[in-house]
Amino acid sequence: MNIYDVDISSVIRGYSQGYFLMSDDHGKLGWYSSHQRTLIPLDNRFRYPKSLRRVINQEKFSVAIDRNFVGVCEGCADRETTWISPELQQVYLALYQAGWAHSFETWYGDQLAGGILGIAIAGIFVGESMFYRISEGSKVAMVKLVEHLRQRGYLFFDAQLQNPHLERFGSYIIDAAEYQSLLKKGLRRKCYFSDKSLREHEL
């Protein structure tokens, strides 16, 4: 597959209905859903360790959006076991070029320290994956991304599946019915992930 083969409208429609893409153990790409969804809170339930606060206050990391989208995709996929196949990376790249997918990055000087890959649809941000190359890089990205989503008026941050790392930030689980209700509300919001997102997308 190359980026020109991606049916962007169908992909966005799938995410807008509560599905998400993953590759299985054989690299086959498919749509998945879950009876539970994990959200990162955008209100005062969001939390992080004091030690991380100290790192943020030191300002050793800078933050950027879409400065190195391909690098973040590759970083997220670069692990022993990954559900981000080369085919799925091409899907993400097509979505990025169409203005739907974004990378929220931390930099240490001119080195990519970490980042979060996600898809922004109306008032919804779907976090697909995250990675780091420098300790605390992805954690700082998480804190700064939550601040960014708040400022931009997003309704919720969908992290898809729960894990101990996300729990440390106050992530919580909702059932499928509640998720669908939030999804409908989020799709009615007009949010722009970055200043470059100047046009509205037709759902």
MDTraj code that builds the backbone (N, CA, C; nanometers):
import mdtraj as md
import numpy as np

residues = "MET ASN ILE TYR ASP VAL ASP ILE SER SER VAL ILE ARG GLY TYR SER GLN GLY TYR PHE LEU MET SER ASP ASP HIS GLY LYS LEU GLY TRP TYR SER SER HIS GLN ARG THR LEU ILE PRO LEU ASP ASN ARG PHE ARG TYR PRO LYS SER LEU ARG ARG VAL ILE ASN GLN GLU LYS PHE SER VAL ALA ILE ASP ARG ASN PHE VAL GLY VAL CYS GLU GLY CYS ALA ASP ARG GLU THR THR TRP ILE SER PRO GLU LEU GLN GLN VAL TYR LEU ALA LEU TYR GLN ALA GLY TRP ALA HIS SER PHE GLU THR TRP TYR GLY ASP GLN LEU ALA GLY GLY ILE LEU GLY ILE ALA ILE ALA GLY ILE PHE VAL GLY GLU SER MET PHE TYR ARG ILE SER GLU GLY SER LYS VAL ALA MET VAL LYS LEU VAL GLU HIS LEU ARG GLN ARG GLY TYR LEU PHE PHE ASP ALA GLN LEU GLN ASN PRO HIS LEU GLU ARG PHE GLY SER TYR ILE ILE ASP ALA ALA GLU TYR GLN SER LEU LEU LYS LYS GLY LEU ARG ARG LYS CYS TYR PHE SER ASP LYS SER LEU ARG GLU HIS GLU LEU".split()
xyz = np.array([
    [0.0839, -0.1199, 0.0000],
    [0.0000, 0.0000, 0.0000],
    [0.0875, 0.1250, 0.0000],
    [0.0418, 0.2286, -0.0719],
    [0.1035, 0.3596, -0.0579],
    [-0.0045, 0.4594, -0.0190],
    [0.0358, 0.5811, 0.0117],
    [-0.0592, 0.6786, 0.0667],
    [-0.1712, 0.7107, -0.0303],
    [-0.1482, 0.6899, -0.1601],
    [-0.2511, 0.7219, -0.2588],
    [-0.3609, 0.6171, -0.2639],
    [-0.3360, 0.5025, -0.2018],
    [-0.4369, 0.3960, -0.1984],
    [-0.5320, 0.4096, -0.0791],
    [-0.5036, 0.5021, 0.0119],
    [-0.5809, 0.5130, 0.1349],
    [-0.7105, 0.5894, 0.1096],
    [-0.8217, 0.5284, 0.1460],
    [-0.9521, 0.5943, 0.1380],
    [-0.9714, 0.6735, 0.2667],
    [-0.9295, 0.7977, 0.2642],
    [-0.9267, 0.8799, 0.3849],
    [-1.0658, 0.8983, 0.4433],
    [-1.1650, 0.9216, 0.3584],
    [-1.3019, 0.9419, 0.4074],
    [-1.3521, 0.8207, 0.4848],
    [-1.3204, 0.7008, 0.4354],
    [-1.3645, 0.5785, 0.5033],
    [-1.2943, 0.5619, 0.6381],
    [-1.1667, 0.5971, 0.6435],
    [-1.0927, 0.5855, 0.7688],
    [-1.1504, 0.6812, 0.8731],
    [-1.1738, 0.8049, 0.8350],
    [-1.2296, 0.9028, 0.9285],
    [-1.3696, 0.8636, 0.9704],
    [-1.4455, 0.8079, 0.8787],
    [-1.5802, 0.7613, 0.9128],
    [-1.5738, 0.6496, 1.0166],
    [-1.4779, 0.5587, 1.0018],
    [-1.4626, 0.4498, 1.0980],
    [-1.4298, 0.5001, 1.2371],
    [-1.3342, 0.5913, 1.2467],
    [-1.3001, 0.6498, 1.3768],
    [-1.4164, 0.7291, 1.4349],
    [-1.4918, 0.7950, 1.3492],
    [-1.6065, 0.8739, 1.3952],
    [-1.7198, 0.7867, 1.4487],
    [-1.7159, 0.6577, 1.4156],
    [-1.8158, 0.5628, 1.4655],
    [-1.7647, 0.4836, 1.5860],
    [-1.6420, 0.5113, 1.6283],
    [-1.5884, 0.4460, 1.7476],
    [-1.4961, 0.3293, 1.7217],
    [-1.4572, 0.3068, 1.5969],
    [-1.3631, 0.1992, 1.5647],
    [-1.2207, 0.2543, 1.5584],
    [-1.1232, 0.1659, 1.5604],
    [-0.9846, 0.2080, 1.5416],
    [-0.9091, 0.0992, 1.4660],
    [-0.8019, 0.1388, 1.3989],
    [-0.7238, 0.0479, 1.3156],
    [-0.6080, -0.0123, 1.3934],
    [-0.5841, -0.1398, 1.3706],
    [-0.4678, -0.2081, 1.4261],
    [-0.4258, -0.3186, 1.3294],
    [-0.2980, -0.3518, 1.3331],
    [-0.2489, -0.4674, 1.2583],
    [-0.2345, -0.5851, 1.3536],
    [-0.2697, -0.7043, 1.3057],
    [-0.2587, -0.8217, 1.3917],
    [-0.1158, -0.8767, 1.3881],
    [-0.0948, -0.9917, 1.4500],
    [0.0394, -1.0504, 1.4603],
    [0.1002, -1.0841, 1.3251],
    [0.0147, -1.0945, 1.2228],
    [0.0627, -1.1267, 1.0884],
    [0.0728, -1.0032, 1.0007],
    [0.0506, -0.8857, 1.0601],
    [0.0608, -0.7615, 0.9849],
    [-0.0641, -0.7241, 0.9078],
    [-0.1727, -0.8017, 0.9262],
    [-0.2959, -0.7725, 0.8542],
    [-0.3706, -0.6601, 0.9248],
    [-0.4070, -0.5585, 0.8490],
    [-0.4715, -0.4403, 0.9037],
    [-0.6225, -0.4612, 0.9126],
    [-0.6817, -0.4213, 1.0260],
    [-0.8255, -0.4384, 1.0418],
    [-0.8846, -0.3383, 1.1390],
    [-1.0163, -0.3314, 1.1374],
    [-1.0890, -0.2435, 1.2282],
    [-1.1227, -0.3171, 1.3571],
    [-1.1114, -0.2452, 1.4685],
    [-1.1410, -0.3032, 1.5989],
    [-1.2286, -0.2082, 1.6796],
    [-1.2982, -0.2648, 1.7751],
    [-1.3731, -0.1845, 1.8716],
    [-1.3613, -0.2536, 2.0068],
    [-1.4091, -0.1879, 2.1102],
    [-1.3981, -0.2432, 2.2441],
    [-1.5236, -0.2095, 2.3241],
    [-1.5600, -0.2984, 2.4173],
    [-1.6766, -0.2704, 2.5017],
    [-1.6421, -0.1692, 2.6101],
    [-1.5133, -0.1345, 2.6220],
    [-1.4680, -0.0308, 2.7139],
    [-1.3677, 0.0587, 2.6424],
    [-1.3641, 0.1858, 2.6811],
    [-1.2645, 0.2767, 2.6256],
    [-1.1954, 0.3511, 2.7388],
    [-1.0697, 0.3800, 2.7188],
    [-0.9901, 0.4532, 2.8174],
    [-0.9757, 0.5981, 2.7739],
    [-1.0064, 0.6896, 2.8652],
    [-0.9925, 0.8322, 2.8373],
    [-0.8875, 0.8936, 2.9288],
    [-0.8134, 0.9898, 2.8746],
    [-0.7247, 1.0725, 2.9542],
    [-0.8046, 1.1963, 2.9937],
    [-0.8209, 1.2253, 3.1215],
    [-0.9049, 1.3387, 3.1611],
    [-0.8459, 1.4725, 3.1171],
    [-0.9329, 1.5616, 3.0741],
    [-0.8924, 1.6970, 3.0387],
    [-0.9341, 1.7967, 3.1467],
    [-0.9835, 1.7448, 3.2597],
    [-1.0232, 1.8308, 3.3705],
    [-0.9277, 1.8093, 3.4879],
    [-0.9717, 1.8437, 3.6087],
    [-0.8814, 1.8357, 3.7244],
    [-0.8528, 1.6930, 3.7710],
    [-0.9082, 1.5934, 3.7034],
    [-0.8731, 1.4550, 3.7348],
    [-0.7381, 1.4158, 3.6754],
    [-0.6911, 1.4944, 3.5801],
    [-0.5600, 1.4670, 3.5215],
    [-0.4521, 1.4932, 3.6258],
    [-0.3573, 1.4025, 3.6365],
    [-0.2530, 1.4157, 3.7374],
    [-0.1220, 1.3575, 3.6846],
    [-0.0140, 1.3967, 3.7503],
    [0.1169, 1.3388, 3.7173],
    [0.2109, 1.3606, 3.8346],
    [0.3170, 1.2806, 3.8443],
    [0.4048, 1.2837, 3.9616],
    [0.4764, 1.4178, 3.9798],
    [0.5085, 1.4498, 4.1041],
    [0.5834, 1.5719, 4.1331],
    [0.7198, 1.5707, 4.0659],
    [0.7776, 1.4516, 4.0547],
    [0.9089, 1.4418, 3.9903],
    [0.9018, 1.4878, 3.8444],
    [0.7888, 1.4593, 3.7790],
    [0.7707, 1.5029, 3.6409],
    [0.7494, 1.6546, 3.6356],
    [0.6814, 1.7078, 3.7353],
    [0.6626, 1.8532, 3.7421],
    [0.7976, 1.9247, 3.7468],
    [0.8919, 1.8663, 3.8221],
    [1.0252, 1.9259, 3.8306],
    [1.0950, 1.9251, 3.6948],
    [1.0782, 1.8146, 3.6226],
    [1.1385, 1.8049, 3.4891],
    [1.0797, 1.9119, 3.3968],
    [0.9476, 1.9295, 3.4028],
    [0.8814, 2.0293, 3.3191],
    [0.9290, 2.1693, 3.3547],
    [0.9426, 2.1968, 3.4840],
    [0.9862, 2.3294, 3.5282],
    [1.1300, 2.3607, 3.4877],
    [1.2086, 2.2570, 3.4661],
    [1.3464, 2.2773, 3.4214],
    [1.3530, 2.3243, 3.2761],
    [1.2430, 2.3029, 3.2014],
    [1.2306, 2.3485, 3.0622],
    [1.3428, 2.2965, 2.9727],
    [1.3846, 2.1739, 2.9988],
    [1.4898, 2.1177, 2.9133],
    [1.4332, 2.0640, 2.7820],
    [1.3011, 2.0415, 2.7781],
    [1.2348, 1.9978, 2.6555],
    [1.1560, 2.1129, 2.5938],
    [1.1574, 2.1214, 2.4627],
    [1.0671, 2.2105, 2.3915],
    [0.9595, 2.1252, 2.3253],
    [0.8495, 2.1882, 2.2891],
    [0.7350, 2.1163, 2.2327],
    [0.7102, 2.1635, 2.0897],
    [0.6720, 2.0712, 2.0036],
    [0.6396, 2.1050, 1.8648],
    [0.5247, 2.0174, 1.8164],
    [0.4537, 2.0660, 1.7175],
    [0.3461, 1.9903, 1.6527],
    [0.3860, 1.9646, 1.5079],
    [0.3855, 1.8371, 1.4695],
    [0.4082, 1.7964, 1.3298],
    [0.5445, 1.8400, 1.2746],
    [0.6409, 1.8619, 1.3612],
    [0.7749, 1.8977, 1.3125],
    [0.8410, 1.7779, 1.2457],
    [0.8170, 1.6578, 1.3026],
    [0.8735, 1.5359, 1.2438],
    [0.7710, 1.4233, 1.2583],
    [0.6635, 1.4319, 1.1812],
    [0.5561, 1.3333, 1.1914],
    [0.6067, 1.1928, 1.1599],
    [0.6842, 1.1803, 1.0546],
    [0.7349, 1.0482, 1.0157],
    [0.8236, 0.9908, 1.1253],
    [0.9062, 1.0755, 1.1872],
    [0.9918, 1.0291, 1.2957],
    [0.9134, 0.9770, 1.4140],
    [0.8006, 1.0413, 1.4450],
    [0.7160, 0.9942, 1.5550],
    [0.6506, 0.8616, 1.5181],
    [0.6022, 0.8494, 1.3953],
    [0.5453, 0.7209, 1.3506],
    [0.6479, 0.6091, 1.3637],
    [0.7669, 0.6350, 1.3175],
    [0.8717, 0.5331, 1.3233],
    [0.9089, 0.5011, 1.4674],
    [0.9124, 0.6038, 1.5529],
    [0.9424, 0.5814, 1.6935],
    [0.8375, 0.4963, 1.7620],
    [0.7112, 0.5223, 1.7304],
    [0.6016, 0.4449, 1.7904],
    [0.6037, 0.2992, 1.7440],
    [0.6468, 0.2769, 1.6212],
    [0.6483, 0.1405, 1.5657],
    [0.7750, 0.0641, 1.6012],
    [0.8773, 0.1337, 1.6488],
    [1.0075, 0.0714, 1.6727],
    [1.0111, 0.0042, 1.8091],
    [0.9518, -0.1122, 1.8154],
    [0.9540, -0.1926, 1.9381],
    [0.9443, -0.3392, 1.9004],
    [0.9741, -0.4242, 1.9938],
    [0.9831, -0.5675, 1.9629],
    [0.8506, -0.6219, 1.9113],
    [0.7426, -0.5841, 1.9762],
    [0.6095, -0.6236, 1.9302],
    [0.5293, -0.4977, 1.9030],
    [0.4792, -0.4829, 1.7817],
    [0.4062, -0.3610, 1.7471],
    [0.2837, -0.3940, 1.6646],
    [0.1788, -0.3144, 1.6823],
    [0.0588, -0.3270, 1.5999],
    [0.0584, -0.2201, 1.4906],
    [0.1683, -0.1399, 1.4836],
    [0.1788, -0.0366, 1.3798],
    [0.2638, -0.0931, 1.2666],
    [0.2000, -0.1583, 1.1726],
    [0.2683, -0.2201, 1.0598],
    [0.3076, -0.1130, 0.9579],
    [0.3943, -0.1460, 0.8624],
    [0.4267, -0.0504, 0.7558],
    [0.3014, -0.0007, 0.6829],
    [0.2030, -0.0891, 0.6655],
    [0.0788, -0.0482, 0.5994],
    [0.0052, 0.0573, 0.6825],
    [-0.0011, 0.0352, 0.8133],
    [-0.0694, 0.1317, 0.8991],
    [0.0073, 0.2636, 0.9027],
    [0.1387, 0.2586, 0.8966],
    [0.2167, 0.3825, 0.8894],
    [0.1809, 0.4620, 0.7646],
    [0.1546, 0.3939, 0.6554],
    [0.1135, 0.4628, 0.5328],
    [-0.0245, 0.5276, 0.5492],
    [-0.1120, 0.4601, 0.6225],
    [-0.2438, 0.5183, 0.6513],
    [-0.2267, 0.6459, 0.7331],
    [-0.1448, 0.6390, 0.8369],
    [-0.1204, 0.7573, 0.9203],
    [-0.0619, 0.8719, 0.8372],
    [0.0310, 0.8390, 0.7491],
    [0.0936, 0.9424, 0.6671],
    [-0.0088, 1.0090, 0.5750],
    [-0.0977, 0.9282, 0.5178],
    [-0.2032, 0.9846, 0.4325],
    [-0.2955, 1.0746, 0.5132],
    [-0.3295, 1.0318, 0.6352],
    [-0.4148, 1.1135, 0.7220],
    [-0.3437, 1.2423, 0.7620],
    [-0.2150, 1.2333, 0.7861],
    [-0.1361, 1.3521, 0.8197],
    [-0.1361, 1.4516, 0.7035],
    [-0.1120, 1.4017, 0.5832],
    [-0.1066, 1.4897, 0.4672],
    [-0.2423, 1.5520, 0.4363],
    [-0.3496, 1.4847, 0.4809],
    [-0.4849, 1.5382, 0.4629],
    [-0.5281, 1.6264, 0.5802],
    [-0.4431, 1.6375, 0.6832],
    [-0.4724, 1.7260, 0.7956],
    [-0.5446, 1.6628, 0.9122],
    [-0.5561, 1.5297, 0.9149],
    [-0.6281, 1.4614, 1.0227],
    [-0.5361, 1.4085, 1.1317],
    [-0.4248, 1.3513, 1.0955],
    [-0.3322, 1.2921, 1.1931],
    [-0.2248, 1.3942, 1.2299],
    [-0.1780, 1.3851, 1.3544],
    [-0.0790, 1.4808, 1.4036],
    [0.0202, 1.4108, 1.4963],
    [0.1362, 1.4720, 1.5076],
    [0.2341, 1.4289, 1.6071],
    [0.2572, 1.5446, 1.7038],
    [0.2497, 1.5135, 1.8323],
    [0.2783, 1.6116, 1.9371],
    [0.4102, 1.5702, 1.9986],
    [0.5123, 1.6545, 1.9824],
    [0.6494, 1.6114, 2.0039],
    [0.7198, 1.6884, 2.1154],
    [0.8171, 1.6229, 2.1795],
    [0.9116, 1.6913, 2.2668],
    [1.0498, 1.6807, 2.2041],
    [1.1248, 1.7892, 2.2179],
    [1.2591, 1.7966, 2.1601],
    [1.3592, 1.8353, 2.2675],
    [1.4762, 1.7748, 2.2608],
    [1.5883, 1.8110, 2.3465],
    [1.6943, 1.8692, 2.2538],
    [1.6986, 2.0015, 2.2472],
    [1.7815, 2.0649, 2.1457],
    [1.7272, 2.0308, 2.0087],
    [1.8131, 1.9736, 1.9242],
    [1.7679, 1.9339, 1.7906],
    [1.7395, 1.7841, 1.7814],
    [1.7238, 1.7177, 1.8967],
    [1.6973, 1.5736, 1.9000],
    [1.5525, 1.5471, 1.9394],
    [1.4848, 1.4640, 1.8614],
    [1.3484, 1.4232, 1.8937],
    [1.3513, 1.3367, 2.0189],
    [1.2916, 1.3857, 2.1276],
    [1.2995, 1.3165, 2.2564],
    [1.1847, 1.2192, 2.2782],
    [1.0692, 1.2483, 2.2207],
    [0.9526, 1.1632, 2.2380],
    [0.8333, 1.2259, 2.1688],
    [0.7224, 1.1553, 2.1714],
    [0.6047, 1.2108, 2.1071],
    [0.4836, 1.1216, 2.1160],
    [0.3718, 1.1813, 2.0791],
    [0.2429, 1.1117, 2.0774],
    [0.1824, 1.1260, 1.9386],
    [0.1375, 1.0157, 1.8845],
    [0.0739, 1.0107, 1.7533],
    [-0.0761, 1.0014, 1.7722],
    [-0.1518, 1.0834, 1.7020],
    [-0.2965, 1.0775, 1.7197],
    [-0.3737, 1.1326, 1.6009],
    [-0.5045, 1.1152, 1.6082],
    [-0.5958, 1.1606, 1.5038],
    [-0.6960, 1.2563, 1.5670],
    [-0.7090, 1.3747, 1.5088],
    [-0.7983, 1.4777, 1.5616],
    [-0.9189, 1.4918, 1.4697],
    [-1.0372, 1.4658, 1.5249],
    [-1.1618, 1.4759, 1.4488],
    [-1.2585, 1.5621, 1.5284],
    [-1.2903, 1.6796, 1.4760],
    [-1.3804, 1.7717, 1.5450],
    [-1.3288, 1.7957, 1.6865],
    [-1.4065, 1.7633, 1.7912],
    [-1.3641, 1.7860, 1.9289],
    [-1.3067, 1.6640, 1.9966],
    [-1.2562, 1.5690, 1.9167],
    [-1.2055, 1.4417, 1.9688],
    [-1.0593, 1.4254, 1.9287],
    [-0.9769, 1.3846, 2.0244],
    [-0.8399, 1.3468, 1.9910],
    [-0.8223, 1.2003, 2.0276],
    [-0.7880, 1.1193, 1.9281],
    [-0.7661, 0.9757, 1.9488],
    [-0.6160, 0.9503, 1.9511],
    [-0.5637, 0.9195, 2.0684],
    [-0.4221, 0.8896, 2.0800],
    [-0.3940, 0.7483, 2.0314],
    [-0.3089, 0.7361, 1.9317],
    [-0.2794, 0.6057, 1.8735],
    [-0.1611, 0.5373, 1.9425],
    [-0.0563, 0.6128, 1.9706],
    [0.0616, 0.5533, 2.0328],
    [0.1539, 0.6647, 2.0814],
    [0.2534, 0.6273, 2.1619],
    [0.3524, 0.7232, 2.2102],
    [0.4868, 0.6519, 2.2256],
    [0.5941, 0.7304, 2.2286],
    [0.7273, 0.6707, 2.2423],
    [0.8213, 0.7748, 2.3019],
    [0.9378, 0.7308, 2.3434],
    [1.0411, 0.8244, 2.3864],
    [1.1780, 0.7708, 2.3480],
    [1.2710, 0.8619, 2.3248],
    [1.4113, 0.8271, 2.3044],
    [1.4966, 0.8818, 2.4182],
    [1.4455, 0.9849, 2.4852],
    [1.5118, 1.0427, 2.6012],
    [1.4168, 1.0313, 2.7192],
    [1.4681, 0.9872, 2.8332],
    [1.3848, 0.9656, 2.9513],
    [1.2951, 1.0854, 2.9791],
    [1.1689, 1.0586, 3.0068],
    [1.0645, 1.1557, 3.0382],
    [1.0099, 1.2281, 2.9144],
    [1.0644, 1.1998, 2.7972],
    [1.0209, 1.2699, 2.6764],
    [0.8737, 1.2514, 2.6449],
    [0.8242, 1.1280, 2.6548],
    [0.6836, 1.1031, 2.6239],
    [0.5919, 1.1516, 2.7354],
    [0.6405, 1.1482, 2.8603],
    [0.5588, 1.1941, 2.9725],
    [0.5364, 1.3446, 2.9661],
    [0.6420, 1.4177, 2.9343],
    [0.6266, 1.5621, 2.9168],
    [0.5324, 1.5908, 2.8002],
    [0.5433, 1.5126, 2.6941],
    [0.4523, 1.5290, 2.5799],
    [0.3076, 1.5094, 2.6232],
    [0.2818, 1.4121, 2.7088],
    [0.1463, 1.3866, 2.7568],
    [0.0910, 1.5069, 2.8327],
    [0.1692, 1.5609, 2.9250],
    [0.1243, 1.6758, 3.0043],
    [0.0977, 1.7959, 2.9142],
    [0.1887, 1.8227, 2.8242],
    [0.1744, 1.9389, 2.7369],
    [0.0620, 1.9191, 2.6352],
    [0.0383, 1.7950, 2.5933],
    [-0.0720, 1.7681, 2.5012],
    [-0.2061, 1.7920, 2.5699],
    [-0.2203, 1.7478, 2.6932],
    [-0.3445, 1.7723, 2.7668],
    [-0.3691, 1.9229, 2.7789],
    [-0.2662, 1.9985, 2.8111],
    [-0.2805, 2.1443, 2.8174],
    [-0.3252, 2.2001, 2.6828],
    [-0.2672, 2.1490, 2.5750],
    [-0.3005, 2.1943, 2.4403],
    [-0.4463, 2.1641, 2.4054],
    [-0.4903, 2.0425, 2.4358],
    [-0.6283, 2.0034, 2.4045],
    [-0.7279, 2.0880, 2.4842],
    [-0.6958, 2.1182, 2.6085],
    [-0.7810, 2.2063, 2.6888],
    [-0.7930, 2.3432, 2.6230],
    [-0.6794, 2.3988, 2.5840],
    [-0.6780, 2.5325, 2.5240],
    [-0.7557, 2.5371, 2.3930],
    [-0.7546, 2.4264, 2.3210],
    [-0.8219, 2.4209, 2.1917],
    [-0.9685, 2.3797, 2.2016],
    [-1.0148, 2.3505, 2.3221],
    [-1.1560, 2.3217, 2.3428],
    [-1.2010, 2.1803, 2.3110],
    [-1.1094, 2.0848, 2.3119],
    [-1.1476, 1.9462, 2.2819],
    [-1.2327, 1.8884, 2.3950],
    [-1.3256, 1.8017, 2.3567],
    [-1.4149, 1.7411, 2.4555],
    [-1.3478, 1.6261, 2.5286],
    [-1.2781, 1.5394, 2.4564],
    [-1.2111, 1.4279, 2.5242],
    [-1.0906, 1.3772, 2.4469],
    [-1.0066, 1.3077, 2.5222],
    [-0.8815, 1.2484, 2.4741],
    [-0.8968, 1.0979, 2.4885],
    [-0.9148, 1.0295, 2.3775],
    [-0.9371, 0.8851, 2.3748],
    [-0.8019, 0.8137, 2.3669],
    [-0.7706, 0.7373, 2.4709],
    [-0.6454, 0.6611, 2.4722],
    [-0.6684, 0.5143, 2.4356],
    [-0.7915, 0.4784, 2.4035],
    [-0.8310, 0.3459, 2.3574],
    [-0.8230, 0.2389, 2.4651],
    [-0.7027, 0.1941, 2.5017],
    [-0.6884, 0.0807, 2.5933],
    [-0.6106, 0.1210, 2.7179],
    [-0.6565, 0.0721, 2.8316],
    [-0.5946, 0.1065, 2.9593],
    [-0.4621, 0.0328, 2.9783],
    [-0.3684, 0.0989, 3.0471],
    [-0.2450, 0.0336, 3.0895],
    [-0.1910, 0.1074, 3.2113],
    [-0.0979, 0.0472, 3.2866],
    [-0.0480, 0.1096, 3.4100],
    [0.0156, 0.2465, 3.3871],
    [0.0799, 0.2642, 3.2727],
    [0.1425, 0.3929, 3.2436],
    [0.0374, 0.5035, 3.2355],
    [-0.0714, 0.4778, 3.1670],
    [-0.1771, 0.5790, 3.1525],
    [-0.2482, 0.6046, 3.2850],
    [-0.2606, 0.5010, 3.3660],
    [-0.3271, 0.5163, 3.4955],
    [-0.2594, 0.6206, 3.5828],
    [-0.1289, 0.6352, 3.5670],
    [-0.0556, 0.7333, 3.6473],
    [-0.0945, 0.8770, 3.6114],
    [-0.1584, 0.8934, 3.4974],
    [-0.2056, 1.0263, 3.4570],
    [-0.3547, 1.0453, 3.4877],
    [-0.4137, 0.9477, 3.5553],
    [-0.5549, 0.9587, 3.5910],
    [-0.6500, 0.9038, 3.4876],
    [-0.6005, 0.8239, 3.3943],
    [-0.6882, 0.7673, 3.2915],
    [-0.7982, 0.6834, 3.3549],
    [-0.9125, 0.6804, 3.2900],
    [-1.0267, 0.6078, 3.3442],
    [-1.1031, 0.5398, 3.2311],
    [-1.1838, 0.4418, 3.2685],
    [-1.2548, 0.3586, 3.1704],
    [-1.4026, 0.3933, 3.1690],
    [-1.4583, 0.4012, 3.0482],
    [-1.6031, 0.4164, 3.0330],
    [-1.6544, 0.3025, 2.9453],
    [-1.7840, 0.2751, 2.9551],
    [-1.8385, 0.1662, 2.8744],
    [-1.8743, 0.2169, 2.7344],
    [-1.9120, 0.1240, 2.6472],
    [-1.9354, 0.1565, 2.5071],
    [-2.0498, 0.2554, 2.4880],
    [-2.1553, 0.2428, 2.5691],
    [-2.2700, 0.3326, 2.5545],
    [-2.2313, 0.4763, 2.5894],
    [-2.1553, 0.4932, 2.6968],
    [-2.1117, 0.6270, 2.7358],
    [-2.0149, 0.6840, 2.6328],
    [-1.9315, 0.5980, 2.5782],
    [-1.8366, 0.6439, 2.4766],
    [-1.9104, 0.6950, 2.3530],
    [-2.0113, 0.6206, 2.3094],
    [-2.0873, 0.6629, 2.1913],
    [-2.1580, 0.7953, 2.2152],
    [-2.2068, 0.8163, 2.3367],
    [-2.2712, 0.9432, 2.3712],
    [-2.1721, 1.0586, 2.3634],
    [-2.0523, 1.0381, 2.4205],
    [-1.9481, 1.1401, 2.4136],
    [-1.9035, 1.1646, 2.2702],
    [-1.8967, 1.0579, 2.1937],
    [-1.8537, 1.0674, 2.0545],
    [-1.9470, 1.1608, 1.9761],
    [-2.0758, 1.1444, 1.9943],
    [-2.1730, 1.2299, 1.9239],
    [-2.1560, 1.3766, 1.9623],
    [-2.1310, 1.4018, 2.0907],
    [-2.1105, 1.5397, 2.1360],
    [-1.9799, 1.5962, 2.0790],
    [-1.8766, 1.5137, 2.0817],
    [-1.7470, 1.5596, 2.0321],
    [-1.7481, 1.5923, 1.8845],
    [-1.8245, 1.5169, 1.8066],
    [-1.8305, 1.5392, 1.6629],
    [-1.9027, 1.6688, 1.6270],
    [-1.9749, 1.7251, 1.7220],
    [-2.0455, 1.8520, 1.6968],
    [-1.9585, 1.9741, 1.7288],
    [-1.8417, 1.9521, 1.7876],
    [-1.7531, 2.0639, 1.8211],
    [-1.6632, 2.0994, 1.7030],
    [-1.6316, 2.2260, 1.6915],
    [-1.5376, 2.2718, 1.5902],
    [-1.4058, 2.3072, 1.6586],
    [-1.3103, 2.2171, 1.6493],
    [-1.1797, 2.2382, 1.7099],
    [-1.0727, 2.2230, 1.6031],
    [-0.9646, 2.2940, 1.6222],
    [-0.8518, 2.2886, 1.5302],
    [-0.7270, 2.2545, 1.6094],
    [-0.6619, 2.1463, 1.5704],
    [-0.5490, 2.0983, 1.6493],
    [-0.4307, 2.1938, 1.6435],
    [-0.4127, 2.2589, 1.5291],
    [-0.3012, 2.3523, 1.5154],
    [-0.3445, 2.4714, 1.4323],
    [-0.2629, 2.5731, 1.4320],
    [-0.2948, 2.6932, 1.3550],
    [-0.2928, 2.6665, 1.2051],
    [-0.2314, 2.5572, 1.1652],
    [-0.2288, 2.5211, 1.0235],
    [-0.3589, 2.4536, 0.9792],
    [-0.4396, 2.4113, 1.0768],
    [-0.5660, 2.3441, 1.0438],
    [-0.6714, 2.4509, 1.0135],
    [-0.6640, 2.5071, 0.8967],
    [-0.7468, 2.6241, 0.8648],
    [-0.8809, 2.5876, 0.8029],
    [-0.8919, 2.4660, 0.7558],
    [-1.0183, 2.4311, 0.6908],
    [-1.0936, 2.3274, 0.7745],
    [-1.2231, 2.3326, 0.7639],
    [-1.3050, 2.2327, 0.8327],
    [-1.3107, 2.1071, 0.7467],
    [-1.3143, 1.9935, 0.8117],
    [-1.3262, 1.8668, 0.7403],
    [-1.4722, 1.8241, 0.7342],
    [-1.5100, 1.7767, 0.6193],
    [-1.6457, 1.7248, 0.6031],
    [-1.6500, 1.5805, 0.6518],
    [-1.7347, 1.5542, 0.7506],
    [-1.7450, 1.4172, 0.8031],
    [-1.8369, 1.3341, 0.7147],
])
top = md.Topology()
chain = top.add_chain()
for i, resn in enumerate(residues, 1):
    res = top.add_residue(resn, chain, resSeq=i)
    for name in ("N", "CA", "C"):
        top.add_atom(name, md.element.get_by_symbol(name[0]), res)
traj = md.Trajectory(xyz[None], top)
